[in-house]
Every structure is written in structure tokens, then in C-alpha cells.
Amino acid sequence: MKHFLLNKLIKKIFINHKLSTKHAKICSDALINAELAGAPSHGLSRLKMYCDRINKKLINPKPKIKIKKISQSISCIDANNSIGFVAADLAVKTAIKNAKKTGIGLVAVKNSGHYGLSGYYVEQAVKKNLIAMLFTNAPPAVAPHGASKSLFGTNPICFGTPTGSKVPFILDTSISMINRGKIRVAAKEGKKIPEGVALDKSGKPTTDPKKALEGVQLPIAGFRGSGLAWMVDILSGVFTGGNHAGRVKDPFTDFSAPQNIGHLFFVMKPNLFVGNSFNSRIKDNIKTIKKLPKIKSIKEILYPGQNKFNRYINNLKKEIHIPKDVLEDLKNLNAF
Ligand SMILES: NC(=O)c1ccc[n+]([C@@H]2O[C@H](COP(=O)([O-])OP(=O)(O)OC[C@H]3O[C@@H](n4cnc5c(N)ncnc54)[C@H](O)[C@@H]3O)[C@@H](O)[C@H]2O)c1
């Protein structure tokens, strides 16, 4: 289906679930963006989950979001259990506004929920010619180094910067070998997951996504990845007032309470230290790296975000594929 038609349907579903038209649009735009960016694990496949959580009063469709200004640069947001997309949209806009005024915008968010792709928000700041970093925690999926039980989420780390070209640099990566959404999609589609990304609940390596979801996911780079996940949990959970230390609820399986996820947005003007030469410096940096001799199998050295940018542009021209189970969800949600 064409992306703009699907967007209208999704918006209608959120409005039927009592979100305001403005909030419904924020949510449908974010889900369609995930599909176009080639991340269906964070797109329509999650729609039913968000609606289930609204129906069970774990996501507040009419949140009274409070923004507290701590200084010209720093704000904190209590999202009042809003859907994560709405909290993150407000947070990035606030961080951009603060950074435009003072050079730096730091915004903490608590009482939020799953917001999808970090890169979607960081890109909004980069499009305004700002550097941005974003951290969020997530439900337990990864065992801390040395532990046999999962506690850290796949806690994505996202960094973006203008590049002086129309393609932004956006490093947007989970700290796990594979993001959990991809394991869920593989489980639904009866596919295997790659070797070396997960252990079953008895600690044995597995390529069975269902066993992986019951067991633990492996962090990138062993104890280093575990350390990065811990850092994200501190910055987005401990520091913001959000849940942390494994207390973020799994949105698909734990309906005992709202998620209370925390996010931390950090936005900076690129000219803070080097003035207007940032543009030529970043261009020089990227050019130098791209000119390096390449290993045989590689045609071009890509910077993070380049592949996603190309995918997005290509997908804009195509129809969005709706898998059978998602089509069923859409029918059950009275989309048609
Ligand atoms: N909200 C949440 O709780 C949550 C949790 C985990 C992940 N996510 C999201 O899931 C998405 C996918 O995460 P992921 O870990 O699967 O990302 P990924 O492995 O697909 O990509 C990670 C990064 O590597 C870059 N990259 C990929 N191939 C490259 C290449 N050949 N050369 C140079 N760079 C390359 C990508 O541009 C990206 O920035 C992210 O947007 C993330 O924010 C969200």
C-alpha cells in the first residue's frame, strides 16, 4: 500500500484509541517512517501492541505532559505515560529550541514508553544543522557481563551530525548483536536468527528466535557492549527519573504497569568550538576516511546513516509491504 494511504489508516486507528489528531499524526508518521527506513520490526508490527497497552490503560492517550525548565539549556519532561512517540517528539523539539538559544539543549524524559527508532528524532535535530545524541533504555533482553539473567535492554545509542551534504551521519545502534524487534519478527515468520546473537534459557547458543526471546541476547563486543548498555541505563533511567535496573516492562508481555521508560536528548550547535569551519572540517573528515584503500568485498566505505538514507529514498517510490499477520491486526483494529 502507498505510504500516505497507510499513514491515514494508522492515524485513524490512533484517533479511535482516543489520541488527539495531533498526537495520532505524530504516531502514524513515526511508524510509517520506520517502514520506509527499512525497519519493519519497529513499524506496523508494533501497532497492535500500542493499542493493547492503550486499551489496558498502560499508555495514556490523553497525557498531561509537564515540561519543567531548569535553565535556558536544560528541561525535563514528565510524559505522564504518554505513548513514547509523543514524548520523544516534544523532547527533541524542546532540545532543539534550547540548543538554538544557548548552544546546548539537554532534555530528560521520564514516564515515557517505547518510541521506536532513535535515529528518527536525532535526524530532526540534524536537519536543523545541530549535532545530537539520544539514549533510551528498554525492557530486559541482554545479560550484564558475568550474569546469567537478562537485565539491560537493547538500549540504543544514537549520534547524529550534519555532514555538509544532504545525507546526515546517523549512528543508531542497539548495544546487542541484533535488535529485539528483528528476533520478534523472525519468531512470527518462523525464520532462524543468525548464530552468535543469543543464548537459550539454559545458556546454550541458539538460532531459534522463540528460544532466544526466552533466553538472553548477547551484547556487542562482550563486556564493552555490556558496559555501554549500563551507561545508557544510567543516563536514560537513573539520571532522568525513569525506570532502570531491569524494571522497564516488556511492552508485549508485561501488562502489570506502564513502562516508565526514560530518554535523554543532548543537542549541540556544531560551531561551538570551531566556528563556521565545522562544515569544511566534517567534509574533510568524511572525505579522508572514504578515500582509504578498501578491502576486496567493499565497493564504498559508508558512514553510518548513508545506507538508511538510500533505503528510505528508494522505499518512498515503492508500496509498503504489509505481512499477513499485520494485515490481520489492521482488520481487527477496524482500519478498513
Ligand atoms: N526504542 C527502543 O527501545 C529500541 C531498542 C533497540 C533498537 N531500537 C532501534 O532499532 C533500530 C535498529 O537498530 P540496530 O541495532 O538493528 O541497527 P543496525 O544494526 O541496522 O545499524 C546500526 C548502525 O550501523 C550503521 N551501518 C549499518 N551498516 C553499515 C555499513 N555497511 N557501513 C557503515 N555503517 C553501517 C547504520 O547506519 C546504523 O547507524 C535503531 O533505529 C534503534 O534506535 C530501538
The ligand as an SDF file (V2000), in Angstrom:
LIG
                    3D

 44 48  0  0  0  0  0  0  0  0999 V2000
   13.3420    2.1740   21.2400 N   0  0  0  0  0  0  0  0  0  0  0  0
   13.9760    1.0980   21.5910 C   0  0  0  0  0  0  0  0  0  0  0  0
   13.8050    0.5760   22.6830 O   0  0  0  0  0  0  0  0  0  0  0  0
   14.9540    0.4460   20.6350 C   0  0  0  0  0  0  0  0  0  0  0  0
   15.7520   -0.6050   21.0760 C   0  0  0  0  0  0  0  0  0  0  0  0
   16.6790   -1.1420   20.1910 C   0  0  0  0  0  0  0  0  0  0  0  0
   16.7910   -0.6600   18.8950 C   0  0  0  0  0  0  0  0  0  0  0  0
   15.9820    0.3550   18.5080 N   0  0  0  0  0  0  0  0  0  0  0  0
   16.1020    0.9090   17.1530 C   0  0  0  0  0  0  0  0  0  0  0  0
   16.2200   -0.1190   16.2010 O   0  0  0  0  0  0  0  0  0  0  0  0
   16.9190    0.3780   15.0750 C   0  0  0  0  0  0  0  0  0  0  0  0
   17.8450   -0.6530   14.5270 C   0  0  0  0  0  0  0  0  0  0  0  0
   18.9120   -0.8920   15.4370 O   0  0  0  0  0  0  0  0  0  0  0  0
   20.0740   -1.8970   15.0290 P   0  0  0  0  0  0  0  0  0  0  0  0
   20.9830   -2.0510   16.1700 O   0  0  0  0  0  0  0  0  0  0  0  0
   19.4460   -3.1190   14.4230 O   0  0  0  0  0  0  0  0  0  0  0  0
   20.7780   -1.0870   13.8600 O   0  0  0  0  0  0  0  0  0  0  0  0
   21.6430   -1.6470   12.6190 P   0  0  0  0  0  0  0  0  0  0  0  0
   22.4740   -2.7850   13.0680 O   0  0  0  0  0  0  0  0  0  0  0  0
   20.7380   -1.8600   11.4690 O   0  0  0  0  0  0  0  0  0  0  0  0
   22.5720   -0.3940   12.2910 O   0  0  0  0  0  0  0  0  0  0  0  0
   23.4360    0.1680   13.2700 C   0  0  0  0  0  0  0  0  0  0  0  0
   24.1760    1.3570   12.6940 C   0  0  0  0  0  0  0  0  0  0  0  0
   25.1730    0.8950   11.7890 O   0  0  0  0  0  0  0  0  0  0  0  0
   25.0990    1.6290   10.5760 C   0  0  0  0  0  0  0  0  0  0  0  0
   25.5150    0.7370    9.4790 N   0  0  0  0  0  0  0  0  0  0  0  0
   24.8910   -0.3760    9.0350 C   0  0  0  0  0  0  0  0  0  0  0  0
   25.5640   -0.9170    8.0100 N   0  0  0  0  0  0  0  0  0  0  0  0
   26.6490   -0.1270    7.7960 C   0  0  0  0  0  0  0  0  0  0  0  0
   27.7360   -0.1510    6.8780 C   0  0  0  0  0  0  0  0  0  0  0  0
   27.8390   -1.1120    5.9670 N   0  0  0  0  0  0  0  0  0  0  0  0
   28.6730    0.8160    6.9530 N   0  0  0  0  0  0  0  0  0  0  0  0
   28.5700    1.7890    7.8810 C   0  0  0  0  0  0  0  0  0  0  0  0
   27.5540    1.8770    8.7820 N   0  0  0  0  0  0  0  0  0  0  0  0
   26.6220    0.9260    8.7360 C   0  0  0  0  0  0  0  0  0  0  0  0
   23.6460    2.0270   10.4440 C   0  0  0  0  0  0  0  0  0  0  0  0
   23.5110    3.1780    9.6260 O   0  0  0  0  0  0  0  0  0  0  0  0
   23.2920    2.3160   11.8950 C   0  0  0  0  0  0  0  0  0  0  0  0
   23.6200    3.6330   12.2260 O   0  0  0  0  0  0  0  0  0  0  0  0
   17.5830    1.6770   15.5260 C   0  0  0  0  0  0  0  0  0  0  0  0
   16.9120    2.7440   14.8750 O   0  0  0  0  0  0  0  0  0  0  0  0
   17.3570    1.7370   17.0230 C   0  0  0  0  0  0  0  0  0  0  0  0
   17.1590    3.0390   17.5330 O   0  0  0  0  0  0  0  0  0  0  0  0
   15.0720    0.9260   19.3440 C   0  0  0  0  0  0  0  0  0  0  0  0
  1  2  1  0
  2  3  2  0
  2  4  1  0
  4  5  1  0
  4 44  2  0
  5  6  2  0
  6  7  1  0
  7  8  2  0
  8  9  1  0
  8 44  1  0
  9 10  1  0
  9 42  1  0
 10 11  1  0
 11 12  1  0
 11 40  1  0
 12 13  1  0
 13 14  1  0
 14 15  2  0
 14 16  1  0
 14 17  1  0
 17 18  1  0
 18 19  2  0
 18 20  1  0
 18 21  1  0
 21 22  1  0
 22 23  1  0
 23 24  1  0
 23 38  1  0
 24 25  1  0
 25 26  1  0
 25 36  1  0
 26 27  1  0
 26 35  1  0
 27 28  2  0
 28 29  1  0
 29 30  1  0
 29 35  2  0
 30 31  1  0
 30 32  2  0
 32 33  1  0
 33 34  2  0
 34 35  1  0
 36 37  1  0
 36 38  1  0
 38 39  1  0
 40 41  1  0
 40 42  1  0
 42 43  1  0
M  CHG  2   8   1  16  -1
M  END
$$$$
